[in-house]
């Protein structure tokens, strides 16, 4: 400190030395345990939790710069918290709010909270992989997005904004060299169907999404139902819920549903077939083509399943499309999620297969056909629309 005192002066040097040595006063065992309880509990006010954490670190002989670094805040803020605790004790940990109802968050605040919650902590240079409610609340306060927010208040706000804590799903990356070209073409077709883009010369004006659904087995499908709550041990001879039979042999073969979803009319079409070969595919797309006049150019969005393609030995698909004013728009490899009919299939599975145990393919096919008719009459049904919106990604 000698040269530094000579250069800066005794008063300034003494101030700097004292600033670096700011530390919480000696704590009694009961006070230390109380601080530890606040930090471990992690509920209630985020401000109180952050302040208790800073004081506890200081009590563990951690200096101000180190505390500021791991608390993601400024050194001045750390010193302020420690000084206040030394003067007022645990009362200094509580945020000082005016009376009345808790403050409501403004629309910009809610939007910023949602944006940060949907981001990754690494995007903000934080050393953890996921947001917990406590970490997210702490970061929002540290960044000045809000003055304070409880963990439960944050949970409610996120729920109101349509954000929930979900399991991360796996995906298979596409190795298609023409991925961007195919994806952008399909998105252009969807923009035409949605009315957000005008078709250019030669563009189709009707977009139909097509895919196969299945295989359709004759087996009991898992599902949910309304049932009375359990009371006591129950009666095994008269269970409160329906039971699902176990199956080991399925000698009846399988069927497949060929489905088409016309975006221009918001209607679903389907044929149940025994095999999904190229002949069955051409039969179904001819039916889809017959739904609109020949002079109307249509596009069919479909995947790269081999019966959908024209090969060197079999050019029927390409020849039929060229002769019937049809554009075939193929999704990139491993990118069937771009096909909007997938959401319709999810709704079909939920409403017609879950919890069923059909005795014959005829009975199962009849159920599917009845659902398709119902769905086209009730395209704006709220439950159906919510399920499709959750599943739709393109």
Protein Blocks (a to p, Z undefined) as FASTA:
>chain_A
ZZmmmmnopklmmmmmmmmmgccddddfklmmmmmmmmmnopajfklmmmmmmmmmmmno
pafklmmmmnopafklmmmmmmmmmmnommlmpccddedjdddddfklmmmmmmmmmmcf
klnopabfbdcfklmmmmmmmnomambdcfklmmmmmmmnopacdddddddddfbfklmm
mmmmmmmmmmmmnopaccdehiafbdcddddedddddddddddddddddehjbjfklcfb
dcddddfbdckbpadddddddfklopacddddfbdcfklmmmmmmmmmmmpcfklccddd
ddfbfklpccfklmklmmmmmmnopacddddehilmmpmklmmmmmmmmmmmgopacfbf
klmmmmmmmmmmmmmmmmmgmklmmmmmmmpmZZ
